[in-house]
Amino acid sequence: MHITQYRINNPWLRILQHLIFWMLSFYVFLYLFKLGNKPQEIDYIYTALFHLSILPPVYINLLLLLPLLKKRNNWAWYPPLVLFIIAVFSWINLGFFSKWSNTVLPDYFFIAYLSLLQVAMVFIVYVIITSLLKLSKSWFLVGEMQKKLLEAGKLKLQHEKELIELEARALRAQMNPHFIFNALNSIQELYTIGDKKTANEQMANFATLTRKILDVSGKQKRRNSRNGSATKSSFSRNGK
């Protein structure tokens, strides 16, 4: 559990996962955009610039939109905000490869392979994939936390059961037949000599002790009954 949680929360491991994701994405698009049999220098540059336009909407969504809306629990604004960001950066992507690249990189000639709608669809796919990857990690952490809480609850119940059993043993040790005989004999002697006040006090103490023993025994029986019912229920579910 701790090793798994460490792996998920380790920032360096998360950075490595992001780098692997973008490297795979880079090589996929490199072979989609290449003009010849083998990628040329311009193909690497074009693919790198295309990915630079993908990064902002993806990380604005991951680092800003998802945490903010999750914190406020207001998801109604999520679709329009995401679509607006995608539309803006799709327009920037198309504008760069259609017009601005000639000014920024005059030594290279670029054309826009994709239309505005196609670029937007690519961005939407990336936002969906990266969002699902992030949410899947969150769901995994929640599941691990629930499992840990369940184990802690079981451990607490086990400790309570052990405490009740110890208390019952201690009380039963006090209420052995020899002790009962001596206690009742002492109370009878007090009544005989006329010390009714002390005899009544001792009788009340004896009754209190007896009640405690009965209460503890009742708790033990109810707990054992609940555990038995839970076990039967578990077997019934597993048998279905």
Steps between C-alpha positions, in 0.01 A plus 500: 500500500772752600720402204209540257401839647866612487520407134188699418596807707868505402543823295802371307311189397206714385739716292646185347152374412418831330826493305436145379147595395616800297791309347262231376265768370789677325609190312145410399444845348851506352418201283160647415648832385816375323510558126755237393582149604709624790434806720705805406612795710195704401272215607653503850461876524141493371402223747669683790320827417169317465546351847586841644149609405349191666678543833320821621139374478596163647679644803255786551238227529709273727654760730234771508152398386469151651636590849308830516164359393549191716566721801190713433298197386360702211538293182242690295771743387743226396379423143473863381835596656680200348345560158594869515864420585515235226350743246757769588803274470363328189477843339857577614622168355334560164612863487860412578539233234300695242647852543723578796758223450641680197584796724619305805695234305579649156747221416223239505182468301202362693146426396196417710430131445181510706193722489383696804241234582755220467747680727223556755411129489865409566505737797172357634640145480812604692300681766272198547787249517707702747192578713411130521857413597494760777156396626594131492788576738262687730251211497782257576610709799142522628467123472825449691387743771165322535683168529727644767202641695325163480806322635528758781132445586549124514805546722304730733216245528754228577654713777157574647418131497826417677436769764149366567634147530771613743243690706273195505785276613591740778141520622448123474819451699348709777168314481628148554278277723729541802477880476120492464465274803724720715326821386148369572616350830650834606181686407289245693724543803455877486121457499530256790691742720257778409732716285239547229658816355832332422322185385287702255809679368681171445192348337483800263869459414448129437200573277698762303784256443256231386331744261837592347579137437162446335543815288843395379378149424205646307732724296720204420204293380363786287841567345554132424151487350573802276831352391329172419230677299760701312694184422187322375408804290850505352481131415154553345627782277806304396285200422278693257 
